[in-house]
Amino acid sequence: MFWLEARIKNQDTINSQQKTTNNNQQKIMFPNKDFLIKLAHTKMPFGKYEGRYLIDLPEYYIVWYNSKGFPKGQLGDMLRQVYELKVNGLEDIVRNIKQQFPKK
């Protein structure tokens, strides 16, 4: 799997009238290094923007995919990650990775 899982414990929560300890755990997902390097060097394989790096696709196109549904498989996972990066203004991270880790 291309995600590393980290678990953190929830802090005490206040239940309607009393304080209780919540022992549930939440998963936090972090993309791993190899996935981000591959994402940085992957180009769109089809469509209007065929041949463009995924990170360089226009934001409206990625948002459209988000509303329509991402393709299945690794391409869909990568486009979903690009969506999250673009929405949060972090696309420069992938551009820096592309420069620091040239394609072999």
C-alpha atoms as one frame of an Amber mdcrd trajectory, in Angstrom:
protein
   0.000   0.000   0.000   1.317   3.468  -0.746   0.045   4.959   2.492   1.748
   4.822   5.828  -0.602   4.609   8.730  -0.109   6.485  11.936  -2.445   6.177
  14.830  -3.147   8.765  17.448  -5.313   8.483  20.495  -8.226  10.821  20.895
  -8.051  13.147  23.825 -10.697  13.159  26.496 -14.046  14.191  25.093 -16.990
  15.704  26.848 -20.091  13.578  26.543 -23.364  15.491  26.950 -23.052  15.845
  30.731 -19.963  14.001  31.848 -16.340  13.736  30.948 -15.381  10.340  29.549
 -12.221   8.909  28.081 -12.443   7.911  24.449 -10.099   4.995  23.738 -10.872
   4.929  20.010  -8.059   5.601  17.606  -8.088   7.607  14.388  -6.019   6.764
  11.327  -3.958   9.508   9.760  -2.717   8.728   6.277   0.587  10.009   4.890
   1.721   9.333   1.327   5.094   7.623   1.213   8.205   8.906  -0.544   8.103
   6.492  -3.506   4.474   7.339  -4.239   5.201  11.087  -4.264   8.243  10.626
  -6.518   6.162   8.573  -8.956   3.356  11.155  -8.763   5.837  13.924  -9.590
   6.880  12.145 -12.816   3.521  10.795 -13.984   1.822  12.327 -17.004  -1.861
  12.229 -17.882  -2.235   9.195 -20.173  -5.393  10.289 -22.041  -7.893  13.043
 -22.709  -7.662  16.742 -23.312  -4.510  17.082 -21.190  -2.722  13.954 -22.385
   1.026  14.225 -21.817   0.843  16.867 -19.059   2.279  16.118 -15.642  -0.566
  15.379 -13.234   0.533  18.146 -10.888   0.344  20.636 -13.794  -3.266  19.813
 -14.712  -5.596  22.802 -14.284  -7.320  22.919 -10.919 -10.799  23.073 -12.473
 -10.089  19.783 -14.271  -9.074  18.052 -11.038 -12.128  19.499  -9.248 -14.288
  18.163 -12.092 -12.798  14.695 -11.584 -13.483  14.999  -7.867 -17.181  15.654
  -8.525 -17.444  13.087 -11.361 -15.375  10.408  -9.660 -11.701   9.580 -10.062
 -10.671   6.643 -12.258  -9.985   3.358 -10.522  -6.492   2.168  -9.771  -3.240
   3.989  -9.284  -4.107   6.847 -11.655  -7.224   7.585  -9.610  -5.198   7.496
  -6.389  -2.697   9.925  -7.880  -5.392  12.297  -9.160  -7.060  12.197  -5.740
  -3.735  13.154  -4.136  -3.241  15.952  -6.687  -6.720  17.229  -5.796  -5.816
  17.376  -2.095  -2.508  19.083  -2.836  -4.074  21.693  -5.119  -6.996  22.448
  -2.802  -4.513  23.070   0.006  -2.043  25.038  -2.145   0.738  22.461  -1.781
   1.500  21.604  -5.396   4.992  23.123  -5.110   5.932  20.179  -2.891   5.525
  17.812  -5.850   7.288  20.207  -8.218  10.256  20.328  -5.819  10.273  16.528
  -5.606  10.346  16.368  -9.427  13.484  18.528  -9.446  15.227  16.825  -6.507
  14.543  13.277  -7.691  14.984  13.186 -11.489  13.332  10.323 -13.331  15.633
   7.350 -13.683
